[in-house]
Amino acid sequence: MTNWTQDTAGNGEYAEVNGINLYYESHGDGKPLILLHGGLGSGEMFGPILGQFTAGHRVILVDLQGHGRTADIDRPLDIKFMADDVAALIDHLGLDKPDVVGYSLGGGVALQLAFRHPAKVGRLVAASAGIRRDATYPEILEQQGQVGPEAAEFMKETPMYELYQRVAPRPEDFPRLLGKIGEAMSHDFDYTDEVRNLQVPTLILAADADMCPPAHFVEVFGLLDGGQRDGGWMGEGRPKGGHALAILPGVTHYNVFMSPLFAAAAVGFVDAAE
């Protein structure tokens, strides 16, 4: 079983925002950086690499709607709503344009945060988050179509189930969470136009064996003025918005968030001089 638990004790608190009791932890000191976890996980997913982020940052781990220590509420599991929750948390904490790093579900939430609340975000890392549903490999879409409440019994030996049972306010809600995630994944989406108009400097990050082919993330980079010309000796040919691309070697969608390369690329980007 994968160990997602961090060794560093954080200060866990709840914020009442948008009708949800949102759990978050703070770790370290420095410029604020929000870390957003993947589906069926929690902030604990980043435990193995948390120290690389806290070395120079105040890291805020958020448990998104229905995940970890944040109980579900009566609304769909929608990345737009979750992005609004994070925006409200930024206001609640009085943060000045924190950097945001999101993986998978959290990567989608991070992108929505930048689309919907660009003035609240400093720099953004969107990891393993495709921007079109049809970019996902067909066999993965087929597997996603089988996610529902009835799948709970088959997931009892997974780290996702173990984590939920250990920390969720209502452990019996795991089938409900699977149902809502399955419903969310069944909807078509295409954020091409939103990405093309992105105002926040963004690193598009992916594993070289992710849920979408590397070509998709290169395509997303292209929408951000990337890969259009030589970068130049002084970087004058780099994308105009300060965007970047990283395809990490030797990792998959299921372990990229624990890779030291993930943290190194993310920290390197958010700390880069503009």
C-alpha positions as CSV (number, residue, x, y, z in Angstrom):
1,M,0.0,0.0,0.0
2,T,1.3,3.4,-0.9
3,N,2.2,5.6,2.0
4,W,0.6,9.1,1.4
5,T,1.0,10.3,5.0
6,Q,3.3,13.2,5.7
7,D,5.7,13.1,8.7
8,T,5.4,16.9,9.3
9,A,2.6,17.9,11.6
10,G,0.5,20.7,10.2
11,N,-2.0,23.0,11.8
12,G,-5.4,21.6,10.7
13,E,-8.3,24.1,10.7
14,Y,-11.7,24.5,9.0
15,A,-13.0,27.5,7.1
16,E,-16.7,28.0,6.5
17,V,-16.8,29.1,2.8
18,N,-19.6,28.8,0.2
19,G,-21.7,26.6,2.6
20,I,-18.9,24.0,3.0
21,N,-16.7,23.3,6.0
22,L,-13.4,23.3,4.2
23,Y,-10.4,21.6,5.9
24,Y,-6.9,22.9,5.4
25,E,-3.5,22.6,6.9
26,S,-0.5,25.0,7.0
27,H,3.1,23.8,6.8
28,G,6.3,25.8,6.7
29,D,6.9,29.5,6.3
30,G,7.4,31.8,3.4
31,K,5.5,32.8,0.3
32,P,2.1,31.0,0.4
33,L,1.6,28.1,-1.9
34,I,-1.7,26.1,-2.1
35,L,-1.4,22.4,-3.0
36,L,-4.5,20.7,-4.4
37,H,-4.8,16.9,-4.3
38,G,-6.1,14.4,-6.8
39,G,-9.5,12.6,-6.8
40,L,-10.3,10.2,-3.9
41,G,-7.3,11.6,-2.1
42,S,-6.5,14.5,0.3
43,G,-3.7,16.8,1.1
44,E,-1.9,13.8,2.6
45,M,-1.1,12.6,-0.9
46,F,1.8,15.0,-1.1
47,G,3.4,13.7,2.1
48,P,6.4,12.1,0.4
49,I,7.5,15.4,-1.2
50,L,6.0,18.0,1.1
51,G,9.4,18.9,2.5
52,Q,10.5,20.1,-0.9
53,F,7.7,22.6,-1.0
54,T,7.9,23.7,2.7
55,A,11.7,24.5,2.3
56,G,10.8,28.0,1.2
57,H,7.0,28.3,1.3
58,R,4.0,28.4,3.6
59,V,2.2,25.4,2.1
60,I,-1.5,25.2,2.5
61,L,-3.0,21.7,1.9
62,V,-6.7,21.8,1.1
63,D,-9.1,18.9,1.3
64,L,-11.6,19.5,-1.5
65,Q,-15.3,18.9,-1.3
66,G,-16.1,15.4,-0.1
67,H,-12.4,14.4,0.2
68,G,-10.3,13.8,3.2
69,R,-11.5,15.7,6.3
70,T,-13.9,17.9,4.3
71,A,-17.4,16.4,4.4
72,D,-19.6,16.5,1.3
73,I,-22.5,18.9,0.9
74,D,-25.6,18.8,-1.2
75,R,-24.2,20.0,-4.6
76,P,-22.5,18.3,-7.5
77,L,-18.8,17.5,-7.4
78,D,-17.9,20.2,-9.9
79,I,-14.4,21.6,-10.4
80,K,-15.9,25.1,-10.9
81,F,-17.5,25.0,-7.5
82,M,-14.4,23.7,-5.9
83,A,-12.3,26.4,-7.5
84,D,-14.7,29.0,-6.0
85,D,-14.2,27.3,-2.6
86,V,-10.4,27.8,-3.0
87,A,-10.9,31.4,-4.0
88,A,-13.0,31.9,-0.9
89,L,-10.4,30.3,1.2
90,I,-7.7,32.7,-0.2
91,D,-9.9,35.6,0.9
92,H,-10.6,33.9,4.3
93,L,-6.9,33.6,4.9
94,G,-6.1,37.0,3.6
95,L,-3.5,35.6,1.1
96,D,-2.0,37.9,-1.5
97,K,-1.9,36.1,-4.8
98,P,-0.6,32.7,-3.6
99,D,0.9,30.3,-6.1
100,V,-1.3,27.2,-6.7
101,V,-0.1,23.7,-7.6
102,G,-2.8,21.1,-8.4
103,Y,-2.6,17.5,-9.5
104,S,-5.3,15.6,-11.5
105,L,-8.6,16.6,-10.0
106,G,-6.7,19.4,-8.2
107,G,-5.1,20.4,-11.5
108,G,-8.5,20.9,-13.0
109,V,-9.6,22.9,-9.9
110,A,-6.4,25.0,-10.2
111,L,-7.1,25.8,-13.9
112,Q,-10.7,26.8,-13.0
113,L,-9.4,29.0,-10.3
114,A,-7.1,30.8,-12.8
115,F,-10.0,31.0,-15.3
116,R,-12.5,32.3,-12.8
117,H,-10.4,34.3,-10.3
118,P,-7.2,35.3,-12.1
119,A,-6.5,38.2,-9.8
120,K,-6.3,35.9,-6.8
121,V,-3.5,33.7,-8.2
122,G,0.3,34.3,-8.5
123,R,1.7,31.4,-10.6
124,L,0.0,28.2,-11.4
125,V,1.0,24.5,-11.9
126,A,-1.6,22.3,-13.5
127,A,-0.4,18.7,-13.3
128,S,-1.9,15.7,-15.1
129,A,-5.0,17.6,-16.0
130,G,-6.3,17.2,-19.6
131,I,-8.4,20.1,-20.9
132,R,-10.6,17.9,-23.2
133,R,-12.4,14.7,-22.2
134,D,-11.7,13.1,-25.6
135,A,-7.9,13.5,-25.0
136,T,-8.1,10.8,-22.3
137,Y,-7.2,7.3,-23.5
138,P,-10.4,5.4,-24.5
139,E,-9.7,2.5,-22.1
140,I,-9.4,5.0,-19.2
141,L,-12.7,6.6,-20.2
142,E,-14.2,3.1,-20.1
143,Q,-12.9,2.5,-16.6
144,Q,-14.2,5.8,-15.5
145,G,-17.6,4.8,-16.7
146,Q,-17.6,2.0,-14.2
147,V,-17.0,4.2,-11.2
148,G,-20.1,4.4,-8.9
149,P,-21.3,3.5,-5.5
150,E,-21.2,-0.2,-6.2
151,A,-17.4,0.0,-6.8
152,A,-16.8,0.7,-3.1
153,E,-16.5,-3.0,-2.2
154,F,-13.7,-3.5,-4.8
155,M,-11.7,-0.5,-3.5
156,K,-11.3,-1.7,0.1
157,E,-7.7,-2.7,-0.5
158,T,-6.7,0.7,-2.0
159,P,-4.9,3.6,-0.3
160,M,-7.8,5.8,-1.3
161,Y,-10.3,3.7,0.7
162,E,-7.8,3.4,3.7
163,L,-7.3,7.2,3.8
164,Y,-11.0,8.0,3.6
165,Q,-11.9,5.5,6.4
166,R,-9.2,7.0,8.6
167,V,-9.9,10.7,8.2
168,A,-13.3,11.4,6.7
169,P,-15.9,12.9,9.0
170,R,-18.4,10.4,7.7
171,P,-16.5,7.3,6.6
172,E,-19.8,5.7,5.4
173,D,-20.0,8.3,2.6
174,F,-17.3,6.6,0.5
175,P,-19.9,5.0,-1.9
176,R,-21.6,8.4,-2.2
177,L,-18.2,10.0,-3.1
178,L,-17.6,7.4,-5.8
179,G,-21.1,8.0,-7.2
180,K,-20.5,11.7,-7.4
181,I,-17.1,11.3,-9.0
182,G,-18.4,8.9,-11.5
183,E,-21.2,11.3,-12.4
184,A,-18.7,14.2,-12.8
185,M,-16.4,12.1,-15.0
186,S,-19.2,11.2,-17.4
187,H,-19.7,14.8,-18.5
188,D,-18.0,16.1,-21.7
189,F,-15.7,19.1,-21.4
190,D,-13.4,21.2,-23.5
191,Y,-11.5,24.2,-22.0
192,T,-9.6,25.1,-25.1
193,D,-10.9,28.7,-25.3
194,E,-10.4,29.2,-21.6
195,V,-6.8,28.0,-21.8
196,R,-6.1,30.2,-24.8
197,N,-7.2,33.2,-22.7
198,L,-5.4,32.3,-19.5
199,Q,-4.0,35.3,-17.7
200,V,-1.9,33.5,-15.0
201,P,1.6,32.3,-15.7
202,T,1.1,28.5,-15.9
203,L,3.3,25.4,-15.9
204,I,1.6,22.5,-17.8
205,L,3.1,19.4,-16.1
206,A,2.5,15.7,-16.9
207,A,4.0,12.2,-16.6
208,D,5.4,10.7,-19.8
209,A,2.9,7.9,-19.2
210,D,-0.2,9.8,-18.1
211,M,-3.9,9.4,-18.7
212,C,-3.6,11.6,-21.8
213,P,-0.7,11.3,-24.3
214,P,2.2,13.7,-24.0
215,A,1.0,15.2,-27.3
216,H,-2.1,16.5,-25.6
217,F,0.0,18.5,-23.0
218,V,2.2,19.8,-25.8
219,E,-1.1,20.9,-27.5
220,V,-2.1,22.8,-24.3
221,F,1.3,24.4,-24.2
222,G,0.7,25.5,-27.8
223,L,-2.5,27.2,-26.8
224,L,-0.4,29.2,-24.4
225,D,2.0,30.5,-27.1
226,G,4.5,27.7,-26.4
227,G,6.4,25.7,-29.0
228,Q,5.9,28.3,-31.7
229,R,9.5,29.4,-32.2
230,D,13.1,29.1,-30.8
231,G,13.4,30.4,-27.3
232,G,16.4,32.7,-28.0
233,W,19.6,33.2,-26.2
234,M,18.0,35.4,-23.6
235,G,14.7,33.6,-23.5
236,E,13.1,36.3,-25.6
237,G,11.3,33.7,-27.7
238,R,9.6,32.0,-24.8
239,P,5.8,32.1,-24.4
240,K,4.6,35.7,-23.9
241,G,2.6,34.9,-20.8
242,G,5.4,33.3,-18.9
243,H,4.1,29.8,-19.4
244,A,6.1,26.6,-19.4
245,L,5.9,22.8,-20.1
246,A,7.3,19.8,-18.2
247,I,6.9,16.2,-19.2
248,L,8.4,14.1,-16.3
249,P,10.3,10.9,-17.2
250,G,9.6,7.5,-15.8
251,V,6.4,8.2,-13.9
252,T,2.7,7.6,-14.5
253,H,-0.6,9.4,-13.6
254,Y,-0.7,7.3,-10.4
255,N,2.7,8.2,-8.9
256,V,3.8,11.5,-10.5
257,F,2.4,13.5,-7.5
258,M,5.0,11.7,-5.2
259,S,8.0,12.2,-7.5
260,P,10.8,14.5,-6.3
261,L,10.8,15.6,-10.0
262,F,7.2,16.9,-9.6
263,A,8.2,19.1,-6.6
264,A,11.4,20.3,-8.2
265,A,9.6,21.3,-11.4
266,A,6.7,23.0,-9.5
267,V,8.9,24.8,-7.0
268,G,11.4,25.9,-9.8
269,F,8.5,27.4,-11.8
270,V,6.7,29.2,-9.0
271,D,10.1,30.6,-7.7
272,A,11.3,31.7,-11.2
273,A,11.8,35.4,-11.7
274,E,9.2,36.8,-14.0
